[in-house]
Amino acid sequence: MKSVVLLLTMVCSLAYAEETRLYLDTFSYEEPIYSQGRKSELGDEVRLDISAKYLFTKDTSLSFRFETSPEENRFKNKTSKFEWRIQHSYEHLSLSADLELQTSDYDNGGTSLGFDLDSDKTYISWKASDSLSVEFYPYNFGGNVGRTFDTYDVTRLFFVSGAPTTMDGTQGTDLKVISKTIPGFLFQFGSEERILTYIAFGAASFDYPANPTFDLQNNATSLVWERHEDFGGKAGVSFSRKNIYGSFDIVHHNNSEETGALIESAGSAYLISQFSNMVVEAELTATSAGQQPWRLSSTSNWFEKTTTFEPYYWDDNGDTQKWVGKTDAALMLTLGIRLSETSTPYISLKHQGENFIFSDPTSAELLRTNFERESHGGLTRLSIGSVIKYGKFKIRPDFEYRKAKNKVFTNANDLRSNNNLSQFDDTDIQLRLYFDYSFDETGVLSL
């Protein structure tokens, strides 16, 4: 907790620094504090995103960003990213470069600074008129949708580098699974004060065996490899008024089978509105899972199960998990009462379909029974909490009760090295804490 207090002190000093060009840009902290299945969880799975900005001129700035993200980070709670972002604007042209600092880039522990190769914050933007802008993203045109049910990068694809003649699960010294996102162009029409629409599209190439009968599990042999392509697109619309904001986004890419992608397509509708002192927030997000998603390790750039090579998501009987290739949805409805400018208590109801995939530990491929034969089977989450605002700071304690159709939650009184022998529960409770500082006021009862 000392580190958290020190970090919050730094945040406050930056946020209220006067007569300086250095200021806090964003700060987001999220952490599970306690759950029925795991007891105290402080320090186990912190999500932290903090950035500070220095203004050289009104048109040129340099940002420093630090982030941990458990679903992306290879080693869970360690630092995911050290980033430097340079931004410059001149009349109708805007440039942004997102650089990533690697402090252990090679086996010898070397340090390097280069472009973040899957960032949607590197772009060139041209405002052609008051109602039209064109943006080029060389690495990632922004393939995620959803807020509460954030899908992460739908257009993320994988391939094996090194062009091996055969694969049996053994990771050779020159073999690794490479992850990349689809770059492309984005055209935006309208204005934020009225209706804003956009369309984005692009393509990414990847290495793939030339053998027409290649199969990663049953026939992973090919003497020659070639370059294939994955085409992706995204479209959306949003509108904003004084007391209402809404958006709808869809994204798709066409080659989830060869790229091992977790999600093939997704769509999300979001609405938040205030009536008198009542705030209503709702979201409906749907995902279609990839045709042959790869089961990758969270601690290395290779497949998770290699002793018996199982590159795909299978249960303990060797059968494909039921969510693969399926479409399912999740729904959220939150009601809050604005007691004052600083306090908004709320109650929230969420339901996730048994095959719904997104970037959260409750996703269907992660929250499963002890033999991995079934997902949660349908998960209902009821939470109460309060949004406490102080200036641009927002603190949100949240207490949630979870009920699953199947027994998927860890039993704190029955932990074994072999999950097949453990007894799981179908209910869980969790206490989480959110802390945010941001100029973006849209989201989670903050209209």
Residue pairs with C-beta under 8 A, 6 or more apart in sequence:
1 42
4 29
7 29
7 50
8 435
11 24
11 27
11 50
11 437
14 22
14 23
14 24
14 52
15 23
15 24
15 27
15 391
15 392
15 393
15 437
17 23
21 54
21 55
21 56
22 52
22 53
22 54
23 52
23 53
23 55
24 50
24 51
24 52
24 53
24 437
25 51
25 52
25 53
25 63
25 439
26 49
26 50
26 51
26 437
26 438
26 439
26 440
27 49
27 50
27 51
27 435
27 436
27 437
27 438
28 47
28 48
28 49
28 50
28 434
28 435
28 436
28 437
28 438
29 46
29 47
29 48
29 433
29 434
29 435
29 436
30 46
30 47
30 48
30 432
30 433
30 434
30 435
31 41
31 42
31 43
31 45
31 46
31 47
31 432
31 433
32 38
32 41
32 44
32 45
32 430
32 431
32 432
33 40
33 41
33 42
33 431
33 432
33 433
34 40
34 41
34 430
34 431
35 41
35 428
35 429
35 430
35 431
36 409
36 412
36 425
36 427
36 428
36 429
36 430
37 409
37 410
37 411
37 412
37 425
37 428
38 44
38 410
38 412
39 412
43 77
44 77
45 70
45 76
45 77
46 68
46 70
46 77
47 68
47 69
47 70
48 66
48 67
48 68
49 65
49 66
49 67
49 68
49 69
50 65
50 66
50 67
51 63
51 64
51 65
51 66
51 83
51 85
52 63
52 64
53 61
53 62
53 63
54 61
54 62
54 63
55 61
56 62
59 88
59 89
59 90
60 87
60 88
60 89
61 86
61 87
61 88
62 84
62 85
62 86
62 87
63 83
63 84
63 85
63 86
63 87
64 83
64 84
64 85
65 81
65 82
65 83
65 84
65 85
66 79
66 81
66 82
66 83
67 79
67 80
67 81
67 83
68 77
68 78
68 79
68 80
69 80
69 81
70 76
70 77
71 152
71 359
71 360
72 80
72 152
73 79
73 80
74 298
74 299
74 300
74 301
75 298
75 299
76 298
81 100
81 116
82 100
82 101
82 102
82 103
83 98
83 99
83 100
83 101
83 116
83 119
84 98
84 99
84 101
84 113
85 96
85 97
85 98
85 99
85 121
86 95
86 96
86 97
86 99
87 94
87 95
87 96
87 97
88 94
88 95
88 96
89 95
92 126
92 127
92 128
93 124
93 125
93 126
93 127
94 123
94 124
94 125
94 126
94 127
95 123
95 124
95 125
96 121
96 122
96 123
96 124
96 125
97 115
97 122
98 115
98 116
98 119
98 121
98 122
99 113
99 114
99 115
99 116
100 113
100 114
100 115
100 116
100 117
100 119
101 111
101 112
101 113
102 111
102 112
102 113
102 114
103 111
104 110
104 111
105 111
105 112
115 122
115 139
116 122
116 139
117 139
117 180
118 139
118 140
118 153
118 156
118 179
118 180
118 181
119 139
119 140
120 137
120 139
120 140
120 141
120 142
120 181
122 137
122 138
122 139
123 135
123 136
123 137
123 138
124 135
124 136
125 133
125 134
125 135
125 136
126 133
126 134
126 135
127 133
128 134
130 191
131 189
131 190
131 191
132 187
132 188
132 189
133 187
133 188
134 185
134 186
134 187
134 188
135 185
135 186
135 187
135 188
136 184
136 185
136 186
137 183
137 184
137 185
137 186
137 200
137 202
138 183
139 181
139 183
140 153
140 155
140 181
140 182
140 183
141 155
141 182
141 183
141 184
141 185
141 186
141 200
141 201
141 202
141 232
141 234
142 186
142 200
142 234
143 153
143 154
143 155
143 156
143 181
143 182
143 232
143 234
143 251
143 253
144 150
144 151
144 152
144 153
144 154
144 251
145 151
145 154
145 234
145 236
145 249
145 250
145 251
145 266
145 267
145 268
145 285
146 266
146 268
146 270
146 283
146 285
146 358
147 268
147 270
147 283
147 443
147 444
148 283
148 285
148 332
148 350
148 444
149 268
149 283
149 285
149 330
149 332
149 352
149 356
149 358
149 360
150 358
150 359
150 360
151 251
151 263
151 266
151 268
151 285
151 287
151 357
151 358
151 359
152 358
152 359
153 181
154 232
154 251
154 252
154 253
154 261
154 263
154 264
154 265
154 266
154 287
155 181
155 182
155 204
155 230
155 232
155 234
155 251
155 253
155 261
156 179
156 180
156 181
156 261
156 262
157 179
157 180
157 181
157 182
157 204
157 206
157 230
157 253
157 255
157 259
157 260
157 261
158 177
158 178
158 179
158 206
158 259
158 260
158 261
158 294
158 296
159 177
159 178
159 206
159 207
159 208
159 259
159 260
160 167
160 175
160 176
160 177
160 178
160 207
161 174
161 175
161 176
161 177
161 178
161 207
162 172
162 174
162 175
162 176
163 207
163 225
164 172
164 175
165 221
165 222
165 223
166 220
166 221
166 222
167 175
167 216
167 220
167 309
168 220
168 309
169 303
169 305
169 306
169 307
169 308
169 309
169 311
170 306
171 300
171 302
171 306
175 302
176 301
176 302
177 294
177 296
177 301
177 302
177 303
178 206
178 301
179 301
180 204
180 206
181 204
182 202
182 203
182 204
182 230
182 231
182 232
182 253
183 202
183 204
184 200
184 201
184 202
184 203
184 232
185 200
185 201
185 202
186 198
186 199
186 200
186 234
187 198
187 199
187 200
188 196
188 197
188 198
189 196
189 197
189 198
190 196
190 197
192 238
192 240
193 240
194 239
195 237
195 238
195 239
196 237
196 238
196 239
196 240
197 235
197 236
197 237
197 238
198 234
198 235
198 236
198 237
199 233
199 234
199 235
200 233
200 234
200 235
201 231
201 232
201 233
201 234
202 231
202 232
202 233
203 229
203 230
203 231
203 232
204 229
204 230
204 232
205 227
205 228
205 229
205 230
206 227
206 228
206 229
206 230
206 258
206 259
207 225
207 226
207 227
207 228
208 214
208 225
208 226
208 227
208 228
208 258
209 221
209 222
209 224
209 225
209 226
210 222
210 223
210 224
210 225
210 226
211 219
211 221
211 222
211 223
211 224
213 219
214 220
214 221
214 222
216 292
216 294
216 311
216 312
217 309
217 310
217 311
217 312
228 255
228 258
229 255
230 253
230 254
230 255
230 258
230 259
231 253
231 254
231 255
232 251
232 252
232 253
232 254
233 251
233 252
233 253
234 249
234 250
234 251
234 252
235 249
235 250
236 247
236 248
236 249
236 250
237 247
237 248
238 245
238 246
238 247
238 248
239 245
239 246
239 247
243 273
243 274
243 275
243 447
244 271
244 272
244 273
244 274
244 447
245 271
245 272
245 273
245 442
245 447
246 269
246 270
246 271
246 272
247 268
247 269
247 270
248 267
248 268
248 269
248 270
249 267
249 268
250 265
250 266
250 267
250 268
251 265
251 266
251 267
252 264
252 265
252 266
253 259
253 261
253 264
253 265
255 261
256 263
256 264
256 290
256 291
256 292
256 293
257 290
257 291
257 292
258 292
259 290
260 290
260 292
260 293
260 294
260 296
260 311
261 290
261 293
262 289
262 290
262 293
262 357
262 365
263 287
263 288
263 289
263 290
263 357
264 288
264 289
264 290
264 291
265 287
265 288
266 285
266 286
266 287
266 288
267 285
267 286
268 283
268 284
268 285
268 286
269 283
269 284
269 285
270 282
270 283
271 280
271 281
271 282
271 283
272 279
272 280
272 281
272 282
272 442
272 443
272 445
272 447
273 279
273 280
273 447
274 280
274 338
274 447
277 337
277 338
277 339
278 335
278 336
278 337
278 338
279 335
279 336
279 337
279 338
279 344
279 346
279 445
279 447
280 333
280 334
280 335
280 336
281 332
281 333
281 334
281 336
281 444
281 445
282 331
282 332
282 333
282 334
283 330
283 331
283 332
284 329
284 330
284 331
284 332
285 329
285 330
285 356
285 358
286 327
286 328
286 329
286 330
286 356
287 327
287 328
287 329
287 356
287 357
287 358
288 325
288 326
288 327
289 323
289 324
289 325
289 326
289 327
289 355
289 357
290 324
290 325
291 324
291 325
292 312
292 324
293 312
293 313
293 324
293 365
294 303
294 311
294 312
295 303
295 304
295 305
295 310
295 311
295 312
295 313
295 314
296 302
296 303
296 304
297 303
297 304
298 304
303 309
303 310
303 311
305 311
310 318
312 320
312 324
313 320
313 321
313 323
313 324
313 365
314 320
314 321
314 372
315 321
315 371
315 372
315 373
316 371
316 372
316 373
316 420
317 371
317 373
319 373
321 365
321 368
321 372
321 375
322 354
322 355
322 374
322 375
323 354
323 355
323 357
323 364
323 365
323 375
326 355
327 355
328 352
328 353
328 354
328 355
328 356
328 357
328 364
329 353
329 356
330 350
330 351
330 352
330 353
330 356
330 358
331 350
331 351
332 348
332 349
332 350
333 348
333 349
333 350
334 346
334 347
334 348
334 349
334 444
334 445
335 346
335 347
335 348
336 344
336 345
336 346
336 347
336 387
336 445
337 344
337 345
337 346
338 344
339 345
341 389
342 388
342 389
342 390
343 386
343 387
343 388
343 389
344 386
344 387
344 389
344 445
345 384
345 385
345 386
346 384
346 385
346 386
346 387
346 445
347 382
347 383
347 384
348 381
348 382
348 383
348 384
348 385
349 380
349 381
349 382
350 380
350 381
350 382
350 383
351 378
351 379
351 380
351 381
352 362
352 364
352 376
352 378
352 379
352 381
353 364
353 378
354 364
354 374
354 375
354 376
354 377
354 378
354 405
355 364
355 375
356 363
356 364
357 363
357 364
357 365
360 366
361 367
362 376
362 379
362 381
362 402
364 375
364 376
365 375
367 375
367 376
367 379
367 404
367 408
367 409
368 374
368 375
368 376
368 408
369 375
369 406
369 407
369 408
369 424
370 407
370 419
370 420
370 421
370 422
370 424
371 420
374 406
374 408
375 406
375 408
376 404
376 405
376 406
376 408
377 404
377 405
377 406
377 408
378 404
378 405
379 402
379 403
379 404
379 405
380 402
380 403
380 404
381 400
381 401
381 402
381 403
382 400
382 401
382 403
383 398
383 399
383 400
383 401
384 398
384 399
385 396
385 397
385 398
385 399
386 396
386 397
387 394
387 395
387 396
387 444
387 445
387 446
388 394
388 395
388 396
389 395
389 446
392 437
392 438
392 439
393 435
393 436
393 437
394 434
394 435
394 436
394 437
394 438
394 446
395 433
395 434
395 435
395 436
396 433
396 434
396 435
396 436
396 444
397 431
397 432
397 433
397 434
398 431
398 432
398 433
398 434
399 429
399 430
399 431
400 429
400 430
400 431
400 432
401 427
401 428
401 429
402 409
402 427
402 428
402 429
402 430
403 426
403 427
404 426
404 427
404 428
405 426
406 426
407 423
407 424
407 425
407 426
408 424
408 426
409 424
409 425
409 426
409 427
409 428
410 422
410 424
410 425
411 422
411 423
411 424
411 425
414 422
414 423
415 422
416 422
434 444
441 447
